[in-house]
Amino acid sequence: MNGEIANELDSWAKAGNLRLPSDVDSDPEDLHFFSARGWLMGTFILFSIGGFIASFMLTIDYIHLLRFPNDQLECDLNAVISCSTVAESWQSTLLTLWGKVVPNAVLGLVAYTIFIVIGVLVWAKAKLPRWFMNAANLGLFGALAFSYWLMGQSMFVIRALCPWCITMMVSTTFMFLSLTKWNLLKEYIPLPKPIKRFTDTLIRTRIDNFIAVIVALIIAGVLILDYYLTIMPK
């Protein structure tokens, strides 16, 4: 009798009409904070918040300079590390709406808010469609490219570094790495089989984590090198 009941339950489960207790939370991504969902989305949200705070502070600094153009900002440490020098450049206001300039920092406020919401939704196990997650990944890639372009302008054209801008660049970098890894794990990103096997190997062997550390070290090394090359006498 018990065997018949077990067989019937098993047939129902296979038909999709019943979820057996052994199937509940069988996906390791949902078990604890250090699982894929907890770790990746936790990292994504924290860096999104970091980027939002940096955008907020940069927006305040920009407004302050409009009101008090001769003031020095708290992050004006010297000729090289100077938020005001960067904020007063044309690169800091690329967008114009209805004849009014929009500071890049305001765009950051909007973008980071959207990404915080996306991170919270994914962490809360909201069922977001594949196209939406791919669009978020593509938008984040655009933000990443934009932040690196701005940093290149700061280093080689403006010749000044803004700590808040650096924070946004670093935040966007690790947001992109976290979201891309999540989308690869969920197989949202359509990839040719050879590339998919390659990315699966990177994730399975945790080499992707090593790559993230290398990226962080490269960013730090380039910024430090640029700083010392700038302050060195010509």
Number of C-alpha atoms within 10 A of each C-alpha: 6 7 8 9 10 11 12 12 16 16 13 14 14 12 10 9 11 13 14 12 8 7 10 8 10 10 10 11 16 15 13 11 13 13 14 19 22 18 17 24 25 18 19 27 24 17 25 25 19 19 29 25 18 23 26 17 15 25 20 13 20 23 14 16 17 11 10 10 12 10 12 15 14 10 15 18 13 11 13 20 17 20 25 24 18 21 22 15 13 10 17 18 17 10 13 10 7 5 7 9 12 14 21 19 26 17 15 21 20 12 18 26 17 13 22 19 13 20 24 15 14 16 18 12 11 11 8 11 9 14 11 12 19 17 11 18 21 14 15 22 18 12 20 21 15 14 21 18 14 20 21 14 17 22 19 11 12 18 18 24 27 22 17 20 23 21 18 27 24 22 25 26 23 21 28 23 20 23 22 22 19 22 16 17 16 10 12 16 18 11 12 8 9 9 11 15 11 11 18 16 13 15 14 10 11 11 13 17 13 12 13 15 12 12 15 14 12 12 16 14 12 11 16 12 11 18 17 11 11 16 11 8 6 5
